[in-house]
Amino acid sequence: MSQIQNTDPIIGQQFGNVVAQSILGRGGMGAVYLGYHPGLDMKVAIKLLPDLFVGKRELVERFLREARVSGKLQHPNIVRTLDVGQSHGVYYLIMEYVEGIDAQKLLDREGRFTPMRAINICGFVARALGEAHEQGVMHRDIKPANILIARDGKVKVTDFGLARSITNTATALTLSNQVVGTPNYMAPEQIKSMDVDARVDIYALGVTFCQFLTGQLPFDGPTPMATLLNVVNESLALPKEIFDPLPREMREAIVAMTAKDPRRRLPNIAAVLAVLKKARDALRKAGLDSTEPLKGPPRSSSPAIPSMGGSSGSFSSRASTQLPRSSPDSFSKPLGSGPVTPPKPGGRKS
């Protein structure tokens, strides 16, 4: 056990029925610990709101709202919330523990994904968003870092810390009237602080899809403000060397998901699943259905990009794991109905 683990006062403390065992990570909205729930006989993740935020009503409200929002979402592609409370002077959130890797780290390892692999992951994310939208909830921070690939191959969406109600926008919180979100993935109407709806999640998923295919962010800049301006003003450029060899349905899917005018964007998740299925079928017809990692040295696809407004990353495991490999059979079922990769023997625990 590391010196940090030995000196961390949280280790060994109990939160609800859970005892904190080790630190998993820290973020702007709290620290995350690995815990064990004896009643459920399972590992869990414990998210703690930092002491410095306690007493700041807005941040506490956001933390509790995250618990309420994620707690009512029950879906195989969404990280579950199990409990919320206050103990030892801090607020805590008990969540499902996911052994695996997030899609950003996987992208950093591989550079970019094969088209079928990209569609596969996005299909599962779309299913998760479909459930959230049906429950009246927008995520508002979809990005590779908030997409977990478990060791058993399941894809799970995490971090509903920026979520808000679709029907009650008056309950939305911001930090000192600032825009909140991750600049590179924010829809133009989100940046302009206009009325938003579930189409902001569709836009972010489209940007993520593009990043999976190219290894690059379609809109970027030297500062968060420059990035926001590029998102609003610059046209989407899709690299010819990547998209020309692909069926036109791939390009059409991204363009339809990332239209700057929300009125021209795909209206709902059913439409997203339809265009992804169409692109998937075109890939199969063209013989481009490989889901193996692309050959070549790994490279970083992007620097670590924090959310604006202090949102943290996932509450689940992000440690190294055996590289998940998507199964060609994943799409023999309806889109998003099964794991992105089959279990692989010999992988080390995260």
C-alpha positions as a Markdown table, in Angstrom:
| # | Residue | x | y | z |
|---|---|---|---|---|
| 1 | Met | 0.0 | 0.0 | 0.0 |
| 2 | Ser | 1.4 | 3.4 | -0.9 |
| 3 | Gln | 2.3 | 6.1 | 1.6 |
| 4 | Ile | -0.7 | 8.1 | 0.3 |
| 5 | Gln | -3.0 | 5.3 | 1.1 |
| 6 | Asn | -1.4 | 4.9 | 4.6 |
| 7 | Thr | -1.8 | 8.6 | 5.5 |
| 8 | Asp | -5.2 | 9.2 | 3.9 |
| 9 | Pro | -7.7 | 9.7 | 6.8 |
| 10 | Ile | -10.6 | 8.6 | 4.7 |
| 11 | Ile | -9.2 | 5.0 | 4.3 |
| 12 | Gly | -11.0 | 2.8 | 6.8 |
| 13 | Gln | -13.9 | 5.2 | 7.5 |
| 14 | Gln | -17.5 | 4.0 | 7.0 |
| 15 | Phe | -20.0 | 5.8 | 4.7 |
| 16 | Gly | -23.4 | 4.3 | 5.1 |
| 17 | Asn | -22.8 | 0.5 | 5.0 |
| 18 | Val | -19.6 | 1.0 | 3.0 |
| 19 | Val | -16.0 | 1.1 | 4.2 |
| 20 | Ala | -13.4 | 3.1 | 2.1 |
| 21 | Gln | -10.5 | 0.9 | 1.1 |
| 22 | Ser | -8.3 | 2.9 | -1.3 |
| 23 | Ile | -8.3 | 6.0 | -3.4 |
| 24 | Leu | -9.3 | 5.8 | -7.0 |
| 25 | Gly | -8.9 | 9.4 | -8.1 |
| 26 | Arg | -9.6 | 13.0 | -7.5 |
| 27 | Gly | -11.4 | 15.7 | -9.5 |
| 28 | Gly | -12.8 | 19.2 | -9.2 |
| 29 | Met | -16.1 | 17.9 | -7.7 |
| 30 | Gly | -14.6 | 15.4 | -5.3 |
| 31 | Ala | -12.5 | 12.4 | -4.5 |
| 32 | Val | -13.4 | 8.8 | -5.4 |
| 33 | Tyr | -12.6 | 5.8 | -3.3 |
| 34 | Leu | -13.0 | 2.1 | -3.7 |
| 35 | Gly | -15.2 | 0.6 | -1.1 |
| 36 | Tyr | -16.8 | -2.7 | -0.1 |
| 37 | His | -20.5 | -3.1 | 0.6 |
| 38 | Pro | -20.9 | -6.1 | 2.9 |
| 39 | Gly | -24.7 | -6.2 | 2.5 |
| 40 | Leu | -24.5 | -6.5 | -1.3 |
| 41 | Asp | -21.1 | -8.4 | -1.2 |
| 42 | Met | -19.7 | -6.2 | -3.9 |
| 43 | Lys | -17.1 | -3.5 | -4.5 |
| 44 | Val | -18.5 | 0.0 | -4.9 |
| 45 | Ala | -17.2 | 3.5 | -5.7 |
| 46 | Ile | -17.5 | 6.2 | -3.0 |
| 47 | Lys | -17.6 | 9.8 | -4.2 |
| 48 | Leu | -17.0 | 12.5 | -1.6 |
| 49 | Leu | -17.8 | 16.1 | -2.0 |
| 50 | Pro | -14.6 | 18.1 | -1.0 |
| 51 | Asp | -14.7 | 19.8 | 2.4 |
| 52 | Leu | -14.1 | 23.2 | 0.9 |
| 53 | Phe | -17.4 | 22.9 | -1.0 |
| 54 | Val | -19.5 | 22.1 | 2.0 |
| 55 | Gly | -21.3 | 25.2 | 3.0 |
| 56 | Lys | -21.5 | 26.4 | -0.6 |
| 57 | Arg | -25.2 | 25.8 | -1.3 |
| 58 | Glu | -24.9 | 25.8 | -5.1 |
| 59 | Leu | -22.2 | 23.1 | -5.2 |
| 60 | Val | -24.0 | 20.9 | -2.6 |
| 61 | Glu | -27.2 | 21.2 | -4.6 |
| 62 | Arg | -25.4 | 20.1 | -7.7 |
| 63 | Phe | -23.9 | 17.1 | -5.8 |
| 64 | Leu | -27.3 | 16.1 | -4.4 |
| 65 | Arg | -29.0 | 16.7 | -7.8 |
| 66 | Glu | -26.5 | 14.3 | -9.4 |
| 67 | Ala | -27.5 | 11.7 | -6.9 |
| 68 | Arg | -31.2 | 12.2 | -7.5 |
| 69 | Val | -30.8 | 12.2 | -11.3 |
| 70 | Ser | -28.5 | 9.2 | -11.6 |
| 71 | Gly | -30.4 | 7.3 | -8.9 |
| 72 | Lys | -33.5 | 7.1 | -11.0 |
| 73 | Leu | -31.7 | 5.9 | -14.1 |
| 74 | Gln | -31.7 | 2.1 | -14.2 |
| 75 | His | -30.1 | 0.9 | -17.4 |
| 76 | Pro | -27.3 | -1.6 | -18.3 |
| 77 | Asn | -25.4 | 1.1 | -20.0 |
| 78 | Ile | -25.5 | 3.6 | -17.1 |
| 79 | Val | -23.4 | 3.5 | -14.0 |
| 80 | Arg | -25.8 | 2.9 | -11.1 |
| 81 | Thr | -26.2 | 5.1 | -8.0 |
| 82 | Leu | -26.8 | 3.0 | -4.9 |
| 83 | Asp | -26.9 | 5.4 | -2.0 |
| 84 | Val | -26.3 | 9.1 | -1.0 |
| 85 | Gly | -25.8 | 10.6 | 2.4 |
| 86 | Gln | -23.7 | 12.7 | 4.8 |
| 87 | Ser | -21.1 | 11.3 | 7.2 |
| 88 | His | -18.0 | 12.6 | 8.9 |
| 89 | Gly | -18.9 | 16.1 | 7.9 |
| 90 | Val | -19.0 | 15.3 | 4.1 |
| 91 | Tyr | -21.5 | 14.3 | 1.6 |
| 92 | Tyr | -21.0 | 11.0 | -0.1 |
| 93 | Leu | -22.4 | 9.1 | -3.1 |
| 94 | Ile | -22.2 | 5.3 | -3.4 |
| 95 | Met | -22.0 | 4.1 | -7.0 |
| 96 | Glu | -21.5 | 1.0 | -9.0 |
| 97 | Tyr | -17.8 | 0.2 | -9.3 |
| 98 | Val | -16.7 | -0.5 | -12.9 |
| 99 | Glu | -13.4 | -2.3 | -13.5 |
| 100 | Gly | -12.1 | -1.2 | -16.9 |
| 101 | Ile | -11.0 | 1.8 | -18.8 |
| 102 | Asp | -12.6 | 5.0 | -20.1 |
| 103 | Ala | -12.9 | 5.5 | -23.9 |
| 104 | Gln | -10.5 | 8.5 | -23.8 |
| 105 | Lys | -7.7 | 6.4 | -22.3 |
| 106 | Leu | -8.5 | 3.6 | -24.8 |
| 107 | Leu | -8.4 | 6.2 | -27.6 |
| 108 | Asp | -5.1 | 7.5 | -26.3 |
| 109 | Arg | -3.7 | 4.0 | -26.5 |
| 110 | Glu | -4.9 | 3.2 | -30.0 |
| 111 | Gly | -4.8 | 6.6 | -31.7 |
| 112 | Arg | -8.2 | 6.1 | -33.3 |
| 113 | Phe | -10.8 | 3.3 | -33.6 |
| 114 | Thr | -11.9 | 1.3 | -36.6 |
| 115 | Pro | -15.3 | 2.5 | -37.9 |
| 116 | Met | -17.2 | -0.5 | -36.6 |
| 117 | Arg | -15.6 | -0.2 | -33.2 |
| 118 | Ala | -16.6 | 3.5 | -33.1 |
| 119 | Ile | -20.2 | 2.8 | -34.1 |
| 120 | Asn | -20.4 | -0.1 | -31.6 |
| 121 | Ile | -19.4 | 2.1 | -28.6 |
| 122 | Cys | -21.6 | 5.0 | -29.8 |
| 123 | Gly | -24.6 | 2.7 | -30.2 |
| 124 | Phe | -24.4 | 1.7 | -26.5 |
| 125 | Val | -24.0 | 5.3 | -25.4 |
| 126 | Ala | -27.0 | 6.2 | -27.5 |
| 127 | Arg | -29.0 | 3.5 | -25.8 |
| 128 | Ala | -28.0 | 5.0 | -22.4 |
| 129 | Leu | -29.0 | 8.5 | -23.5 |
| 130 | Gly | -32.3 | 7.2 | -24.8 |
| 131 | Glu | -33.1 | 5.9 | -21.4 |
| 132 | Ala | -32.1 | 9.2 | -19.7 |
| 133 | His | -34.1 | 11.2 | -22.2 |
| 134 | Glu | -37.1 | 9.1 | -21.6 |
| 135 | Gln | -36.8 | 9.8 | -17.9 |
| 136 | Gly | -36.6 | 13.6 | -18.8 |
| 137 | Val | -32.9 | 14.0 | -18.2 |
| 138 | Met | -30.1 | 15.4 | -20.4 |
| 139 | His | -26.5 | 14.5 | -19.6 |
| 140 | Arg | -24.9 | 17.6 | -21.0 |
| 141 | Asp | -21.3 | 16.3 | -20.8 |
| 142 | Ile | -21.0 | 13.4 | -23.1 |
| 143 | Lys | -17.4 | 12.8 | -24.1 |
| 144 | Pro | -15.0 | 9.8 | -24.2 |
| 145 | Ala | -13.8 | 10.3 | -20.6 |
| 146 | Asn | -17.4 | 9.8 | -19.4 |
| 147 | Ile | -17.8 | 6.5 | -21.4 |
| 148 | Leu | -16.5 | 3.4 | -19.5 |
| 149 | Ile | -15.5 | 0.2 | -21.2 |
| 150 | Ala | -15.8 | -2.6 | -18.5 |
| 151 | Arg | -13.5 | -5.6 | -18.6 |
| 152 | Asp | -16.5 | -7.7 | -19.5 |
| 153 | Gly | -17.0 | -5.5 | -22.6 |
| 154 | Lys | -20.1 | -3.5 | -21.4 |
| 155 | Val | -20.2 | 0.2 | -22.2 |
| 156 | Lys | -21.4 | 2.4 | -19.4 |
| 157 | Val | -22.1 | 6.1 | -19.3 |
| 158 | Thr | -21.1 | 7.9 | -16.1 |
| 159 | Asp | -21.0 | 11.4 | -14.6 |
| 160 | Phe | -24.4 | 13.0 | -14.6 |
| 161 | Gly | -23.0 | 15.9 | -12.6 |
| 162 | Leu | -24.1 | 18.4 | -15.3 |
| 163 | Ala | -27.4 | 16.8 | -15.9 |
| 164 | Arg | -30.6 | 18.8 | -15.9 |
| 165 | Ser | -34.3 | 18.2 | -16.4 |
| 166 | Ile | -35.6 | 18.4 | -20.0 |
| 167 | Thr | -38.9 | 19.7 | -18.9 |
| 168 | Asn | -37.9 | 21.9 | -16.0 |
| 169 | Thr | -35.0 | 24.1 | -17.2 |
| 170 | Ala | -35.5 | 26.4 | -14.3 |
| 171 | Thr | -33.8 | 23.9 | -12.0 |
| 172 | Ala | -30.5 | 24.1 | -13.9 |
| 173 | Leu | -27.5 | 25.3 | -11.9 |
| 174 | Thr | -24.5 | 27.1 | -13.0 |
| 175 | Leu | -21.4 | 28.4 | -11.3 |
| 176 | Ser | -21.6 | 32.2 | -10.9 |
| 177 | Asn | -23.7 | 32.3 | -14.1 |
| 178 | Gln | -20.8 | 30.7 | -16.1 |
| 179 | Val | -21.3 | 28.3 | -18.9 |
| 180 | Val | -20.8 | 24.7 | -17.7 |
| 181 | Gly | -19.7 | 21.7 | -19.7 |
| 182 | Thr | -16.6 | 20.6 | -21.7 |
| 183 | Pro | -16.0 | 23.2 | -24.5 |
| 184 | Asn | -15.0 | 20.8 | -27.3 |
| 185 | Tyr | -18.2 | 18.8 | -27.0 |
| 186 | Met | -20.7 | 21.6 | -26.2 |
| 187 | Ala | -23.4 | 22.4 | -28.8 |
| 188 | Pro | -23.6 | 25.9 | -30.1 |
| 189 | Glu | -26.9 | 26.6 | -28.4 |
| 190 | Gln | -25.4 | 25.4 | -25.1 |
| 191 | Ile | -22.6 | 27.9 | -25.4 |
| 192 | Lys | -24.9 | 30.7 | -26.3 |
| 193 | Ser | -27.0 | 29.9 | -23.1 |
| 194 | Met | -30.0 | 29.5 | -25.3 |
| 195 | Asp | -32.9 | 27.1 | -24.4 |
| 196 | Val | -31.5 | 23.6 | -24.8 |
| 197 | Asp | -33.0 | 20.2 | -25.1 |
| 198 | Ala | -31.9 | 16.6 | -25.6 |
| 199 | Arg | -30.3 | 17.5 | -28.9 |
| 200 | Val | -27.2 | 18.8 | -27.0 |
| 201 | Asp | -26.4 | 15.2 | -26.1 |
| 202 | Ile | -26.8 | 14.1 | -29.7 |
| 203 | Tyr | -24.4 | 16.9 | -30.7 |
| 204 | Ala | -21.8 | 15.8 | -28.1 |
| 205 | Leu | -22.2 | 12.1 | -29.2 |
| 206 | Gly | -21.6 | 13.2 | -32.8 |
| 207 | Val | -18.4 | 15.0 | -31.8 |
| 208 | Thr | -17.3 | 11.9 | -29.8 |
| 209 | Phe | -18.1 | 9.7 | -32.8 |
| 210 | Cys | -15.9 | 11.9 | -35.0 |
| 211 | Gln | -13.1 | 11.8 | -32.5 |
| 212 | Phe | -13.3 | 8.1 | -32.3 |
| 213 | Leu | -12.8 | 7.9 | -36.1 |
| 214 | Thr | -10.1 | 10.5 | -36.5 |
| 215 | Gly | -8.3 | 10.6 | -33.2 |
| 216 | Gln | -8.7 | 14.4 | -33.2 |
| 217 | Leu | -11.2 | 16.8 | -31.9 |
| 218 | Pro | -13.1 | 18.5 | -34.7 |
| 219 | Phe | -13.1 | 21.8 | -32.8 |
| 220 | Asp | -10.3 | 22.9 | -30.6 |
| 221 | Gly | -8.3 | 26.0 | -29.6 |
| 222 | Pro | -5.5 | 27.2 | -27.4 |
| 223 | Thr | -7.9 | 28.3 | -24.7 |
| 224 | Pro | -11.4 | 27.3 | -23.6 |
| 225 | Met | -12.8 | 30.6 | -25.0 |
| 226 | Ala | -11.1 | 30.0 | -28.3 |
| 227 | Thr | -12.5 | 26.5 | -28.5 |
| 228 | Leu | -16.0 | 27.8 | -27.7 |
| 229 | Leu | -15.7 | 30.4 | -30.5 |
| 230 | Asn | -14.6 | 27.7 | -33.0 |
| 231 | Val | -17.5 | 25.5 | -32.1 |
| 232 | Val | -20.0 | 28.3 | -32.8 |
| 233 | Asn | -18.3 | 29.8 | -35.9 |
| 234 | Glu | -16.2 | 27.1 | -37.7 |
| 235 | Ser | -17.5 | 24.5 | -40.1 |
| 236 | Leu | -17.0 | 20.9 | -39.4 |
| 237 | Ala | -14.0 | 19.5 | -41.4 |
| 238 | Leu | -13.9 | 15.7 | -41.9 |
| 239 | Pro | -10.4 | 14.5 | -43.1 |
| 240 | Lys | -10.6 | 13.1 | -46.6 |
| 241 | Glu | -7.9 | 10.6 | -46.0 |
| 242 | Ile | -10.1 | 9.0 | -43.4 |
| 243 | Phe | -13.6 | 9.5 | -44.7 |
| 244 | Asp | -13.1 | 9.1 | -48.5 |
| 245 | Pro | -12.5 | 5.3 | -48.1 |
| 246 | Leu | -15.6 | 4.9 | -46.0 |
| 247 | Pro | -19.2 | 4.6 | -47.1 |
| 248 | Arg | -20.9 | 8.0 | -47.3 |
| 249 | Glu | -23.3 | 6.9 | -44.6 |
| 250 | Met | -20.5 | 7.4 | -42.0 |
| 251 | Arg | -20.0 | 11.1 | -43.0 |
| 252 | Glu | -23.8 | 11.6 | -43.2 |
| 253 | Ala | -24.3 | 10.3 | -39.7 |
| 254 | Ile | -21.7 | 12.7 | -38.2 |
| 255 | Val | -23.0 | 15.7 | -40.1 |
| 256 | Ala | -26.6 | 14.9 | -39.1 |
| 257 | Met | -25.6 | 14.6 | -35.4 |
| 258 | Thr | -23.5 | 17.7 | -35.3 |
| 259 | Ala | -25.5 | 20.3 | -37.2 |
| 260 | Lys | -24.9 | 23.7 | -35.6 |
| 261 | Asp | -28.6 | 24.6 | -35.9 |
| 262 | Pro | -30.5 | 22.2 | -33.6 |
| 263 | Arg | -33.5 | 22.4 | -35.9 |
| 264 | Arg | -31.3 | 20.7 | -38.6 |
| 265 | Arg | -29.8 | 18.1 | -36.1 |
| 266 | Leu | -31.2 | 14.6 | -35.6 |
| 267 | Pro | -34.2 | 15.2 | -33.3 |
| 268 | Asn | -34.0 | 12.2 | -31.0 |
| 269 | Ile | -32.1 | 9.0 | -30.0 |
| 270 | Ala | -34.4 | 6.9 | -32.2 |
| 271 | Ala | -33.1 | 8.9 | -35.2 |
| 272 | Val | -29.5 | 8.5 | -34.0 |
| 273 | Leu | -29.8 | 4.7 | -33.7 |
| 274 | Ala | -31.3 | 4.6 | -37.2 |
| 275 | Val | -28.4 | 6.5 | -38.8 |
| 276 | Leu | -25.8 | 4.4 | -36.9 |
| 277 | Lys | -27.5 | 1.2 | -38.0 |
| 278 | Lys | -27.5 | 2.5 | -41.6 |
| 279 | Ala | -23.8 | 3.3 | -41.4 |
| 280 | Arg | -23.1 | -0.1 | -39.7 |
| 281 | Asp | -24.9 | -2.0 | -42.5 |
| 282 | Ala | -22.9 | 0.0 | -45.1 |
| 283 | Leu | -19.6 | -0.9 | -43.4 |
| 284 | Arg | -20.6 | -4.6 | -43.4 |
| 285 | Lys | -21.5 | -4.4 | -47.0 |
| 286 | Ala | -18.1 | -2.8 | -47.8 |
| 287 | Gly | -16.3 | -5.4 | -45.8 |
| 288 | Leu | -15.1 | -2.9 | -43.2 |
| 289 | Asp | -16.5 | -4.6 | -40.2 |
| 290 | Ser | -13.2 | -5.2 | -38.3 |
| 291 | Thr | -13.3 | -4.2 | -34.7 |
| 292 | Glu | -9.6 | -4.9 | -33.9 |
| 293 | Pro | -7.4 | -2.0 | -32.8 |
| 294 | Leu | -5.7 | -0.2 | -35.6 |
| 295 | Lys | -2.0 | -1.0 | -36.2 |
| 296 | Gly | 0.6 | 1.5 | -35.3 |
| 297 | Pro | 2.1 | 3.2 | -32.3 |
| 298 | Pro | -0.3 | 4.7 | -29.7 |
| 299 | Arg | -0.5 | 8.4 | -29.5 |
| 300 | Ser | -2.4 | 10.9 | -27.4 |
| 301 | Ser | -5.6 | 11.9 | -29.2 |
| 302 | Ser | -6.0 | 15.0 | -27.0 |
| 303 | Pro | -4.8 | 16.5 | -23.8 |
| 304 | Ala | -6.9 | 16.1 | -20.6 |
| 305 | Ile | -9.8 | 18.4 | -21.1 |
| 306 | Pro | -11.6 | 19.5 | -17.9 |
| 307 | Ser | -15.2 | 20.4 | -17.8 |
| 308 | Met | -15.9 | 24.0 | -17.2 |
| 309 | Gly | -17.6 | 24.7 | -13.9 |
| 310 | Gly | -15.7 | 22.2 | -11.8 |
| 311 | Ser | -17.4 | 18.9 | -12.8 |
| 312 | Ser | -15.5 | 15.8 | -12.0 |
| 313 | Gly | -14.8 | 12.9 | -14.2 |
| 314 | Ser | -16.2 | 9.4 | -13.7 |
| 315 | Phe | -16.7 | 7.9 | -10.2 |
| 316 | Ser | -15.6 | 4.4 | -11.4 |
| 317 | Ser | -12.4 | 2.6 | -11.9 |
| 318 | Arg | -10.0 | 4.1 | -14.5 |
| 319 | Ala | -7.0 | 1.9 | -13.9 |
| 320 | Ser | -5.2 | 0.0 | -16.6 |
| 321 | Thr | -6.9 | -3.1 | -17.9 |
| 322 | Gln | -6.6 | -5.6 | -20.7 |
| 323 | Leu | -7.4 | -3.9 | -24.0 |
| 324 | Pro | -11.1 | -4.5 | -24.8 |
| 325 | Arg | -11.6 | -5.7 | -28.3 |
| 326 | Ser | -15.1 | -5.4 | -29.9 |
| 327 | Ser | -16.7 | -8.5 | -31.2 |
| 328 | Pro | -18.0 | -8.6 | -34.7 |
| 329 | Asp | -21.0 | -10.4 | -33.3 |
| 330 | Ser | -22.0 | -7.4 | -31.1 |
| 331 | Phe | -24.2 | -6.0 | -33.8 |
| 332 | Ser | -25.9 | -9.3 | -34.7 |
| 333 | Lys | -28.5 | -8.1 | -32.1 |
| 334 | Pro | -30.3 | -4.8 | -32.2 |
| 335 | Leu | -28.0 | -1.9 | -31.9 |
| 336 | Gly | -26.7 | -1.4 | -28.4 |
| 337 | Ser | -28.2 | -4.6 | -27.0 |
| 338 | Gly | -25.1 | -6.4 | -25.9 |
| 339 | Pro | -21.5 | -5.8 | -24.8 |
| 340 | Val | -18.9 | -4.0 | -27.0 |
| 341 | Thr | -16.4 | -6.7 | -26.3 |
| 342 | Pro | -16.5 | -10.3 | -25.0 |
| 343 | Pro | -14.8 | -11.2 | -21.8 |
| 344 | Lys | -11.1 | -11.8 | -22.3 |
| 345 | Pro | -9.2 | -14.3 | -20.1 |
| 346 | Gly | -5.9 | -13.4 | -18.6 |
| 347 | Gly | -6.5 | -9.7 | -18.0 |
| 348 | Arg | -5.1 | -8.2 | -14.8 |
| 349 | Lys | -7.4 | -6.5 | -12.3 |
| 350 | Ser | -7.6 | -2.8 | -12.3 |
